[in-house]
Amino acid sequence: MFNAFYFNSTNARGIYNSNKIMRATPSIDVVTGTNFYEFLRDNVVDSFDGFTLSGLNTNKNQQFTASGTLSGTSGQAGWYRTGNASSFVALDAEL
């Protein structure tokens, strides 16, 4: 889906830059479930349940924080991907 990094040992974050400026600050629409998403880093796959928007969330950039149990090394980078056919993530910026 996009690049991410471990902010600390239990918190993975990724910044998504929208191709277009949205008319409003978006909210997130996400289907959650046990191990629906994955964070790949350093030849390891960390599974987690969903996302929240946190910190940086504007009409152009969004910060996605993984929700669920994660354990890794602060500063390690990788990327988010879906891990289940029912996974779904969307941004909604309706006025």
ZABA-671051 format. One line per 2 residues: number of its first residue (from 1); for each residue x negated, y, z of N, C-alpha, C, O. Coordinates in Angstrom, 1 decimal. Example, Ala and Ser with C-alpha at 12.3 -4.5 7.8 and 13.67 -1.06 7.14 Angstrom:
BEGIN
1) -13.2 -5.7 7.8 -12.3 -4.5 7.8 -13.2 -3.3 7.8 -14.2 -3.3 8.5; -12.8 -2.2 7.1 -13.7 -1.1 7.1 -12.9 0.0 7.9 -13.4 1.1 8.0
% end
This chain:
BEGIN
1) -0.8 -1.2 0.0 0.0 0.0 0.0 -0.9 1.3 0.0 -0.7 2.1 -0.9; -1.8 1.4 1.0 -2.7 2.5 1.0 -3.8 2.2 2.1 -3.6 1.3 2.9
3) -4.8 3.0 2.1 -6.0 2.9 3.0 -5.6 3.2 4.5 -4.7 4.0 4.7; -6.2 2.6 5.4 -6.0 2.9 6.8 -7.3 2.6 7.6 -8.3 2.2 7.1
5) -7.2 2.9 8.9 -8.4 2.7 9.8 -7.9 2.5 11.2 -6.8 2.9 11.6; -8.8 1.9 12.0 -8.5 1.7 13.4 -8.9 3.0 14.1 -10.0 3.4 14.2
7) -7.9 3.7 14.7 -8.1 4.9 15.5 -8.7 4.6 16.8 -9.7 5.3 17.3; -8.3 3.5 17.4 -8.9 2.9 18.6 -8.7 1.4 18.5 -8.3 0.9 17.4
9) -8.9 0.6 19.5 -8.9 -0.8 19.4 -7.5 -1.4 19.2 -7.4 -2.6 18.8; -6.4 -0.6 19.4 -5.0 -1.2 19.3 -4.2 -0.3 18.4 -2.9 -0.5 18.3
11) -4.7 0.7 17.7 -3.9 1.6 17.0 -4.5 1.8 15.6 -5.6 2.4 15.4; -3.8 1.3 14.5 -4.2 1.5 13.1 -3.4 2.6 12.5 -2.2 2.7 12.7
13) -4.0 3.5 11.8 -3.4 4.7 11.1 -3.8 4.8 9.7 -4.9 4.4 9.3; -2.9 5.2 8.8 -3.1 5.4 7.4 -2.5 6.7 7.0 -1.4 7.0 7.4
15) -3.1 7.4 6.1 -2.5 8.7 5.6 -2.1 8.4 4.1 -2.8 7.9 3.3; -0.8 8.8 3.9 -0.3 8.7 2.5 -0.1 10.1 2.0 0.5 10.9 2.6
17) -0.6 10.3 0.8 -0.5 11.6 0.1 0.5 11.4 -1.0 0.3 10.7 -1.9; 1.7 12.1 -0.9 2.7 12.0 -1.9 2.3 12.6 -3.2 1.5 13.6 -3.2
19) 2.7 12.0 -4.3 2.4 12.6 -5.6 3.1 13.9 -5.9 2.6 14.8 -6.6; 4.2 14.1 -5.2 5.0 15.3 -5.4 5.3 15.9 -4.0 5.4 15.2 -3.1
21) 5.4 17.2 -4.0 5.8 17.9 -2.7 7.3 17.6 -2.5 8.1 18.0 -3.4; 7.7 17.1 -1.4 9.1 16.8 -1.1 9.7 18.1 -0.6 9.1 19.0 -0.1
23) 11.0 18.2 -0.8 11.8 19.4 -0.4 11.9 19.6 1.1 12.2 20.7 1.6; 11.7 18.5 1.9 11.8 18.5 3.3 10.8 17.5 3.9 10.2 16.7 3.2
25) 10.5 17.6 5.2 9.6 16.7 5.9 10.4 15.3 5.9 11.5 15.3 6.4; 9.8 14.3 5.4 10.5 13.0 5.3 10.6 12.2 6.7 9.9 12.4 7.6
27) 11.6 11.4 6.7 11.7 10.4 7.7 11.4 9.0 7.1 11.3 8.9 5.8; 11.2 8.0 7.9 10.8 6.7 7.3 12.0 5.7 7.4 12.7 5.7 8.3
29) 12.1 4.9 6.4 13.0 3.8 6.3 12.2 2.6 6.2 11.6 2.4 5.1; 12.2 1.7 7.2 11.3 0.6 7.2 12.1 -0.6 7.7 12.8 -0.5 8.7
31) 11.9 -1.8 7.1 12.4 -3.1 7.6 11.3 -3.6 8.5 10.2 -3.8 8.0; 11.6 -4.0 9.7 10.6 -4.5 10.6 11.0 -6.0 10.9 12.1 -6.4 10.8
33) 9.9 -6.7 11.2 10.1 -8.1 11.6 8.7 -8.6 12.0 7.7 -8.0 11.7; 8.7 -9.7 12.6 7.4 -10.3 13.1 6.5 -10.6 12.0 6.8 -11.3 11.0
35) 5.3 -9.9 12.0 4.2 -10.1 11.0 4.7 -9.7 9.6 4.2 -10.4 8.6; 5.6 -8.7 9.4 6.0 -8.3 8.1 5.0 -7.6 7.3 5.0 -7.5 6.1
37) 3.9 -7.0 8.0 2.9 -6.2 7.3 1.5 -6.7 7.8 1.4 -7.3 8.8; 0.5 -6.3 7.0 -0.8 -6.7 7.3 -1.8 -5.5 7.1 -1.6 -4.7 6.3
39) -2.8 -5.6 8.0 -3.9 -4.6 7.9 -5.2 -5.4 7.6 -5.6 -6.2 8.4; -5.8 -5.3 6.4 -7.0 -6.0 6.0 -8.2 -5.2 6.3 -8.3 -4.0 5.8
41) -9.1 -5.7 7.0 -10.4 -5.0 7.3 -11.5 -6.0 7.7 -11.2 -7.0 8.4; -12.7 -5.8 7.3 -13.8 -6.5 7.7 -13.6 -8.0 7.6 -14.0 -8.8 8.5
43) -13.0 -8.5 6.5 -12.8 -9.9 6.2 -11.8 -10.5 7.2 -11.9 -11.7 7.5; -10.9 -9.7 7.8 -9.9 -10.1 8.8 -8.6 -9.6 8.4 -8.5 -8.5 7.9
45) -7.5 -10.3 8.6 -6.1 -9.9 8.4 -5.5 -9.7 9.8 -5.3 -10.7 10.5; -5.0 -8.5 10.1 -4.3 -8.3 11.3 -2.8 -8.1 11.0 -2.5 -7.1 10.2
47) -1.9 -8.9 11.5 -0.5 -8.8 11.2 0.2 -7.9 12.2 -0.2 -7.9 13.4; 1.2 -7.2 11.7 2.0 -6.4 12.6 3.4 -6.3 12.1 3.7 -6.8 11.1
49) 4.3 -5.6 12.9 5.7 -5.7 12.7 6.3 -4.5 11.8 7.4 -4.8 11.2; 5.7 -3.4 11.8 6.3 -2.2 11.1 5.5 -1.0 11.2 4.3 -1.0 11.6
51) 6.1 0.1 10.9 5.4 1.4 10.9 6.3 2.5 11.6 7.5 2.4 11.7; 5.6 3.5 12.1 6.2 4.7 12.6 5.5 5.9 11.9 4.3 5.7 11.5
53) 6.1 7.0 11.7 5.4 8.2 11.3 5.0 9.0 12.5 5.8 9.1 13.5; 3.8 9.4 12.5 3.3 10.1 13.7 2.2 11.2 13.3 1.7 11.1 12.2
55) 2.0 12.1 14.2 0.9 13.1 13.9 1.2 13.9 12.7 2.2 14.6 12.6; 0.4 13.7 11.7 0.5 14.5 10.5 1.7 14.0 9.7 1.7 12.8 9.2
57) 2.7 14.7 9.6 3.9 14.4 8.8 4.5 15.7 8.2 5.2 16.4 8.9; 4.1 15.9 6.9 4.6 17.1 6.3 5.3 16.7 5.0 5.6 15.5 4.7
59) 5.7 17.7 4.2 6.4 17.4 2.9 5.4 16.9 1.9 5.9 16.6 0.8; 4.1 16.8 2.1 3.1 16.3 1.2 2.3 15.1 1.7 2.0 14.3 0.9
61) 2.1 15.1 3.0 1.3 14.0 3.6 2.0 13.4 4.8 2.7 14.1 5.6; 1.8 12.1 4.9 2.4 11.4 6.0 1.4 10.5 6.7 0.6 9.8 6.0
63) 1.4 10.4 8.0 0.6 9.5 8.8 1.4 8.3 9.2 2.3 8.5 10.0; 1.0 7.1 8.8 1.7 5.9 9.1 0.9 5.2 10.2 -0.3 4.9 10.1
65) 1.6 4.9 11.4 0.9 4.2 12.4 1.6 2.8 12.5 2.8 2.7 12.5; 0.7 1.8 12.5 1.2 0.4 12.6 1.9 0.2 14.0 1.3 0.6 15.0
67) 3.0 -0.5 14.0 3.6 -0.9 15.3 3.6 -2.4 15.5 3.7 -3.1 14.6; 3.4 -2.8 16.7 3.2 -4.2 17.1 1.9 -4.4 17.7 1.2 -3.4 18.1
69) 1.5 -5.6 17.9 0.3 -5.9 18.6 -0.9 -6.0 17.6 -0.9 -6.8 16.7; -1.8 -5.1 17.7 -3.0 -5.0 16.9 -4.3 -5.1 17.8 -4.2 -4.6 18.9
71) -5.3 -5.6 17.3 -6.6 -5.6 18.0 -7.7 -5.6 17.0 -7.9 -6.5 16.2; -8.5 -4.5 17.1 -9.7 -4.4 16.2 -10.7 -3.5 16.8 -10.7 -3.1 17.9
73) -11.6 -3.1 15.9 -12.8 -2.3 16.3 -12.5 -0.8 15.8 -12.3 -0.6 14.6; -12.5 0.1 16.7 -12.3 1.5 16.4 -13.2 1.9 15.3 -14.4 1.7 15.3
75) -12.7 2.6 14.3 -13.4 3.1 13.2 -13.5 2.2 12.0 -13.8 2.7 10.9; -13.1 0.9 12.1 -13.1 0.0 10.9 -12.0 0.5 10.0 -10.9 0.7 10.4
77) -12.3 0.5 8.7 -11.4 0.9 7.7 -10.9 -0.4 6.9 -11.5 -1.4 6.9; -9.7 -0.2 6.3 -9.2 -1.3 5.5 -8.0 -0.7 4.8 -7.9 0.4 4.4
79) -7.0 -1.6 4.5 -5.7 -1.1 3.9 -4.6 -1.9 4.4 -4.7 -3.1 4.8; -3.4 -1.3 4.3 -2.1 -1.9 4.6 -1.6 -2.6 3.4 -1.8 -2.2 2.3
81) -0.9 -3.7 3.7 -0.2 -4.4 2.6 1.0 -5.1 3.2 1.1 -5.3 4.5; 2.0 -5.5 2.4 3.1 -6.2 2.9 2.7 -7.7 3.1 1.8 -8.2 2.5
83) 3.4 -8.3 4.1 3.1 -9.7 4.4 4.3 -10.6 4.4 4.3 -11.8 4.8; 5.5 -10.1 3.9 6.7 -10.8 3.8 7.5 -10.3 2.7 7.5 -9.1 2.4
85) 8.3 -11.2 2.0 9.1 -10.8 0.9 10.2 -9.8 1.3 10.7 -9.1 0.4; 10.6 -9.8 2.5 11.6 -8.9 3.0 11.1 -7.5 3.5 11.8 -6.6 3.9
87) 9.7 -7.3 3.4 9.1 -6.0 3.8 9.7 -4.9 2.9 9.9 -5.1 1.7; 9.9 -3.7 3.5 10.4 -2.6 2.7 10.0 -1.3 3.5 10.3 -1.2 4.7
89) 9.4 -0.4 2.8 9.0 0.9 3.4 9.4 2.0 2.4 9.0 1.9 1.2; 10.1 3.0 2.8 10.4 4.2 2.0 10.4 5.4 2.8 10.6 5.4 4.0
91) 10.2 6.6 2.1 10.3 7.9 2.8 11.6 8.5 2.3 11.9 8.5 1.1; 12.3 9.2 3.2 13.6 9.8 2.8 13.5 11.3 3.2 13.2 11.7 4.4
93) 13.6 12.2 2.2 13.4 13.6 2.4 14.7 14.4 1.9 14.6 15.5 1.4; 15.9 13.8 2.1 17.1 14.5 1.8 17.3 15.7 2.6 17.0 15.7 3.8
95) 17.8 16.7 2.0 18.1 18.0 2.8 19.4 17.9 3.5 19.8 18.8 4.2
% end
